[in-house]
Amino acid sequence: MVLALTIFHVAALFAAALLFVAAAVCDARSYRIPNYFCGFLLLLFPVFAATSPQPIDWRQNAIVFGLISAMGFAAFLGKWVGAGDVKLLSVASLWAGPQFLVVLLAVTAFAGGVESLAAVIALYLKSSKTKETRCWTKTQIPYGIAIATGGVAMLSLMAQPILLPD
């Protein structure tokens, strides 16, 4: 038996994907993720949950959200990540819940690694042309791109029809 997704559920997933992409574009352009992207994702989650073909345990998703938010806040205090990155990853973890958290974090980590490597290579090529020395530790990386990549990957898995045993 296959549980079909409703048009409202698919629309919520699509809107969330657009919000992740828009947040990534803003981060790439200005190294900032406006709060309204995270706010809209937060407000859209109840629509996603209410239209889901399977019940969603809000408590589990809220616990994951709280844990990721706390760890992100600690990383922010240590000046390892930006506040926008913490907020975007936290709200993405709300959507992921325990079922898709590993996908979200693994894809985000992989995309962040690729992004960081690309930034280092670009910085190296730029500094070799100008013959100046750059401080590698102060290179900003718009990590919202990696978080959005993980978010869209997670949402694409959520958009698959659900197979239930007969």
ABEGO torsion letter per residue (X at the ends): XBBBBBAAAAAAAAAAAAAAAAAAAAAAAAGBBBAAAAAAAAAAAAAAAAABABBBBAAAAAAAAAAAAAAAAAAAAAGABBAAAAAAAAAAAAAAEAAAAAAAAAAAAAAAAAAAAAAAAAAAAAAAAAGBBBBAAABBBBAAAAAAAAAAAAAAAAABBBBBBX
